[in-house]
Amino acid sequence: MDAPLSGSHGPPPLVPAALRETLIALRRDLHEHPELSFLETRTSDRLHAALAAVEPARLDRVAGTGLIARIRGRDPGAPMVAVRGDIDALPIQEATGLPFASRTAGVMHACGHDVHATWAVGVAHLLARDPAHGDVLVLLQPAEETGRGARAVLDSGALGGVRAIFGGHVDRRFAVGQVVAEPGPLAAAADAFEIELVGRGAHGARPHEGADPIVGAGALIGALQTIVSRRLNPARPAVVTVGSMHAGSAPNVIPERAVLSGTLRALDADTRQALHDELRRIAAATAATYGLLATVKIELGPPPIVNPAGPAEWARRAAVAVLGQDAVVPLGVLNMGGEDFAYYMEGIPGCFLRIGAREPGGEQIPAHSPKFYAAEESICVGAAVLAETARIASQALAEGR
């Protein structure tokens, strides 16, 4: 399979030709050498060298393998904004056939973070050439896939003084040159759960002597799907997914325990709490029905992303300025995926974008698929749009708008 170059397709180049080639080479290198959350040591070193070439005012390590480059603005006293790119990969065996496919068995950039990291470097280059009104922090964040990276950055205090923050995600549902920059919900809260069912082990020939957790687990899996279909207002989107079930060690043995795990997703706080409450209620009731004991653990993940109107308008204006009025498109669906950028927006106004990554004639390959890749021209789109967003936001904040 040839690399899906888009240099002969799509919009005109949005960054200088030499920079474009530098960014493509960087992306390919990152894609070939993916690293998992908080293990991004080579990735971090490679990105450190790429950012050092911009000669930022400061370049610091943060949250272990993360980086923050401070790009000088025209007015050192003006409000500061931030642009974030994430850098970690996923535990998936790549099947793209790209000439720069992952060289690490069982690990790949299946969610486009190689592109996000690269366009963040592009943002630094573009803002160094044409600065924003105030300083801009370019943040390269580790461990988005585990939902822990943003919290680690915030806990470090490195974003103190930031007045607005922006980021984006490649999306093959949209063509290269299309951007979603709109107010309202853009990602869901994504919490993880584990349910342990404990019964009594027995011989498979004498089930009456035991309390079978596998039968109880089967009933529970079906019952959990009634939370969304029968317990929630149909106008409130939510998803309950059981992603794993482990029990037993032999075909003729009824085990003592079964463990289910999965995720709960919602777009608002009330629905999120209802999912938690119903999960616990149904687990306890189903366990009691089958003579089992249920233990439920829920691990809170990122909250929802809900873009506020002001920062969303700054991002929309930037996309129009860079790409034209027709390039800004609606999301068109409710995205129930989680994104730890939401942690930043709990305390800092901002906007999260979806940036088209499908080359002309390309398939709508889902993220987290072994065949996922982002068209290379999306690097230039992301860099140009996010750099212009930083300029517009910085100016608006300085003027009190």
C-alpha positions in Angstrom: 0.0 0.0 0.0 1.4 3.4 -0.9 1.4 6.2 1.6 -1.7 8.3 1.4 0.0 11.5 0.4 -2.4 14.3 -0.3 0.0 16.8 -1.7 -1.7 16.6 -5.1 -5.2 16.8 -3.6 -7.2 19.0 -1.4 -6.7 22.7 -0.6 -3.5 24.6 -1.4 -0.6 24.4 1.0 -1.3 26.2 4.3 2.2 26.3 5.6 5.5 27.1 3.8 6.8 24.2 1.6 9.9 23.6 3.7 7.9 23.4 6.9 5.4 21.1 5.4 8.2 18.6 4.5 9.6 18.9 8.0 6.3 18.2 9.5 5.5 15.2 7.3 8.9 13.7 8.1 8.3 14.2 11.8 4.8 12.6 11.6 6.2 9.6 9.8 8.9 9.2 12.4 6.4 9.4 15.2 4.1 6.9 13.5 6.9 4.4 13.0 7.9 4.5 16.7 4.7 4.7 18.7 4.8 4.5 22.5 2.1 3.9 25.1 0.9 6.3 27.8 3.6 7.7 30.1 6.2 5.6 28.2 6.6 8.2 25.4 10.4 8.7 26.1 11.6 8.5 22.5 8.6 10.5 21.3 9.3 13.2 23.9 13.0 13.5 22.9 12.1 13.7 19.2 9.5 16.4 19.9 11.8 18.3 22.2 14.3 18.6 19.4 11.6 19.7 17.0 10.4 22.4 19.4 13.9 23.5 20.3 14.5 24.4 16.6 11.8 27.1 17.0 13.9 28.7 19.8 11.0 29.2 22.2 11.2 31.5 25.2 11.0 28.4 27.4 10.9 24.7 26.7 10.1 22.5 29.7 9.4 18.9 30.5 6.0 18.4 32.2 4.1 15.4 33.6 7.0 13.0 32.9 7.1 12.7 29.1 5.2 15.9 28.2 6.6 19.2 26.9 5.6 22.8 27.0 7.1 25.4 24.7 6.4 29.1 25.4 6.2 31.0 22.1 6.7 34.7 22.4 3.9 37.1 21.6 4.1 40.7 20.5 3.1 42.0 24.0 4.7 40.1 27.0 2.0 41.5 29.3 -1.0 40.3 27.2 -3.2 37.3 28.2 -1.7 33.9 27.5 -3.4 31.1 25.6 -2.4 27.5 25.1 -2.6 24.9 22.2 -2.5 21.2 23.1 -1.5 18.1 21.1 -1.4 14.6 22.6 1.4 12.2 21.9 0.6 8.6 23.1 -0.3 5.5 21.1 -2.6 2.5 21.6 -1.9 -1.2 22.2 -3.1 -2.3 18.8 -1.3 -4.2 16.0 -1.1 -2.0 13.0 -2.6 -3.3 9.7 -2.4 -0.2 7.5 0.3 -1.4 5.2 1.9 2.1 5.2 5.6 2.3 4.3 6.0 4.1 7.7 3.9 1.7 9.7 4.7 1.0 13.3 7.9 -0.9 14.0 6.7 -1.8 17.5 4.8 -5.0 17.7 1.3 -4.5 19.2 1.5 -0.7 19.4 0.3 1.9 16.9 -1.0 5.4 16.5 -4.5 4.3 15.9 -6.1 7.5 17.0 -4.0 10.1 15.2 -1.9 11.4 18.1 1.1 11.3 15.8 -0.6 14.0 13.7 -1.8 15.9 16.8 1.7 16.1 18.1 3.1 17.1 14.7 0.6 19.9 14.1 1.3 21.3 17.6 4.9 21.6 16.5 3.6 23.2 13.3 1.7 25.7 15.5 4.9 26.6 17.3 6.7 27.3 14.0 3.8 29.4 12.6 3.5 31.5 15.8 7.2 32.0 15.8 7.0 33.4 12.3 3.8 35.4 12.9 3.3 35.8 16.7 0.0 36.1 18.6 -0.7 39.2 20.6 0.3 37.5 23.8 2.5 34.5 24.6 1.2 31.0 23.6 2.0 27.8 25.3 2.3 24.8 23.0 1.6 21.7 25.1 2.5 18.2 24.1 0.6 16.0 26.5 1.2 12.4 27.4 -1.3 9.7 28.3 -4.5 10.9 26.8 -5.6 7.3 26.0 -5.6 6.5 29.7 -7.4 9.7 30.7 -4.6 10.6 33.1 -2.3 12.9 31.1 -4.3 16.1 31.3 -4.7 15.7 35.1 -1.0 15.2 35.4 -0.3 18.4 33.4 -2.8 20.4 35.5 -1.3 19.0 38.8 2.1 20.3 37.7 0.9 23.9 37.7 2.4 24.4 34.2 -0.8 26.0 32.9 -1.0 28.7 35.5 -2.0 32.0 33.9 -3.5 30.5 30.8 -6.7 32.3 29.9 -7.9 30.0 27.1 -6.9 26.6 25.7 -7.5 25.0 22.3 -7.0 21.5 20.8 -8.3 19.3 18.1 -8.7 15.7 16.9 -8.4 14.2 13.4 -11.6 12.7 12.1 -12.0 10.6 8.9 -15.7 11.2 8.9 -14.7 14.6 7.4 -12.6 15.4 4.4 -9.3 17.2 4.6 -10.0 20.9 4.7 -13.2 20.5 6.8 -13.3 21.6 10.4 -15.9 21.3 13.1 -15.7 24.4 15.4 -19.0 24.8 17.2 -20.4 25.4 20.7 -22.1 22.6 22.6 -21.2 19.0 23.5 -18.3 17.5 21.6 -17.3 14.5 23.7 -18.8 12.5 26.5 -17.9 11.7 30.0 -16.3 8.2 29.9 -16.2 6.3 33.1 -15.0 2.7 33.6 -16.6 0.0 35.7 -15.8 -3.4 37.0 -18.4 -5.8 38.5 -17.3 -8.9 40.4 -19.9 -11.6 41.0 -19.0 -14.2 43.6 -20.9 -17.4 44.0 -20.0 -21.0 45.0 -17.9 -23.3 42.9 -19.1 -26.7 42.0 -18.7 -29.7 39.7 -20.3 -29.0 36.3 -22.3 -32.2 36.7 -23.9 -31.0 39.9 -24.8 -27.3 39.4 -27.4 -27.4 42.3 -24.5 -27.6 44.7 -23.1 -24.3 43.6 -24.1 -20.7 42.8 -23.1 -20.1 39.2 -21.6 -16.6 38.5 -21.4 -17.3 34.8 -25.2 -17.6 34.5 -25.6 -14.6 36.7 -23.1 -12.6 34.5 -25.0 -13.6 31.4 -28.2 -12.2 32.9 -26.5 -9.1 34.1 -25.0 -8.3 30.7 -28.5 -8.3 29.2 -30.0 -6.4 32.1 -27.4 -3.6 31.9 -28.6 -2.8 28.4 -32.0 -1.8 29.8 -30.5 1.2 31.6 -30.4 3.2 28.4 -33.4 1.7 26.8 -35.8 1.7 29.8 -34.4 3.8 32.6 -33.2 7.0 30.9 -35.1 9.8 29.1 -34.6 9.0 25.4 -33.7 12.6 24.8 -30.5 12.1 27.0 -27.8 10.3 25.1 -25.9 7.6 26.9 -24.0 4.4 26.2 -23.4 1.3 28.5 -20.8 -1.1 27.1 -19.6 -4.4 28.6 -16.2 -4.8 27.0 -14.9 -7.9 28.8 -16.1 -10.9 30.9 -13.7 -13.3 32.6 -14.7 -16.5 34.4 -13.8 -20.1 34.7 -10.8 -22.3 34.1 -12.2 -25.6 32.9 -15.2 -26.8 30.9 -16.5 -29.1 33.8 -16.1 -26.6 36.6 -18.5 -24.0 37.8 -16.2 -21.2 39.0 -16.6 -19.1 42.2 -16.3 -15.7 40.5 -16.9 -13.8 37.3 -15.7 -10.3 36.5 -17.3 -7.9 34.0 -15.8 -4.6 32.9 -16.9 -1.8 30.6 -17.7 1.9 30.2 -20.4 4.3 30.9 -20.8 7.4 28.7 -23.0 10.5 29.1 -23.1 14.1 28.0 -24.4 15.7 31.2 -23.9 15.4 34.9 -27.4 14.1 35.8 -27.3 11.3 33.2 -23.8 10.4 34.3 -25.0 10.0 37.9 -28.1 8.0 36.8 -25.8 5.5 34.9 -23.8 5.0 38.1 -26.9 4.5 40.3 -28.6 2.1 37.9 -25.5 0.1 37.3 -25.1 -0.5 41.1 -28.9 -1.2 41.5 -29.1 -3.7 38.7 -25.9 -5.5 39.6 -27.0 -6.0 43.2 -30.5 -7.1 42.2 -29.3 -9.5 39.6 -26.7 -11.0 41.9 -29.4 -11.5 44.6 -31.6 -13.3 42.1 -28.9 -15.9 41.3 -27.6 -16.2 44.9 -24.4 -14.2 44.2 -22.6 -11.3 45.8 -21.9 -8.3 43.6 -19.0 -5.8 44.1 -19.1 -2.7 41.9 -16.2 -0.4 41.2 -16.6 2.7 39.1 -13.6 4.7 38.0 -14.4 8.3 37.0 -12.9 9.2 33.6 -12.9 12.6 31.8 -16.0 14.8 32.1 -17.9 15.8 29.0 -16.5 18.4 26.6 -19.0 21.2 26.1 -17.5 24.0 24.0 -18.6 27.5 25.3 -19.9 30.0 22.7 -17.1 32.6 23.0 -14.0 30.3 22.4 -16.0 28.3 19.8 -16.6 31.5 17.9 -12.9 32.4 18.0 -12.1 28.9 16.5 -14.8 29.2 13.9 -13.4 32.6 12.8 -9.9 31.1 12.6 -11.1 28.2 10.4 -13.0 30.6 8.1 -9.9 32.9 7.8 -7.6 29.9 6.9 -9.9 27.7 4.9 -13.0 29.7 3.8 -16.6 29.9 4.9 -17.6 26.5 3.4 -14.9 24.6 5.3 -16.6 24.9 8.7 -19.1 22.1 9.0 -21.4 20.8 11.7 -20.5 17.7 13.7 -23.8 16.2 12.7 -23.8 13.5 15.3 -23.4 13.1 19.0 -19.8 12.0 19.8 -19.9 9.6 22.8 -16.2 9.1 22.8 -14.2 10.4 25.8 -11.3 13.0 25.6 -9.3 14.1 28.6 -9.0 17.7 27.1 -12.2 18.1 29.1 -10.2 18.3 32.3 -8.5 21.6 31.1 -11.9 23.0 30.3 -13.2 22.5 33.8 -11.1 25.5 34.8 -10.0 27.2 31.6 -12.3 28.3 28.8 -11.5 26.8 25.4 -12.7 24.9 22.4 -12.0 21.4 21.0 -12.2 20.9 17.2 -12.6 18.0 14.9 -10.3 18.3 11.9 -11.0 16.4 8.7 -8.5 13.7 7.9 -10.0 11.8 5.0 -8.2 12.1 1.6 -10.3 12.4 -1.5 -12.0 9.1 -2.2 -10.8 7.6 1.1 -12.7 5.4 3.4 -14.3 6.5 6.7 -11.9 4.4 8.8 -12.8 4.5 12.5 -10.3 5.6 15.1 -8.9 2.8 17.3 -8.9 0.5 14.2 -5.8 -1.4 13.1 -6.2 0.3 9.7 -6.6 3.9 10.9 -4.5 6.6 9.5 -4.9 10.3 8.9 -4.2 12.0 5.6 -1.0 14.0 5.8 -2.5 17.3 4.6 -4.5 17.3 7.8 -1.3 18.2 9.6 -1.1 21.5 7.7 -4.8 22.2 8.3 -4.5 21.6 12.0 -1.4 23.6 12.4 -2.7 26.6 10.4 -6.2 26.6 12.0 -4.9 26.2 15.6 -2.2 28.9 15.2 -4.8 31.3 13.8 -7.2 30.4 16.7 -4.5 31.3 19.2 -3.9 34.6 17.5 -7.7 35.5 17.4 -8.2 34.4 21.0 -5.2 36.2 22.3 -6.3 39.5 20.6 -9.9 39.1 21.8 -8.8 38.5 25.4 -6.5 41.5 25.3 -9.4 43.6 24.1 -11.7 42.2 26.7 -14.1 40.6 24.2 
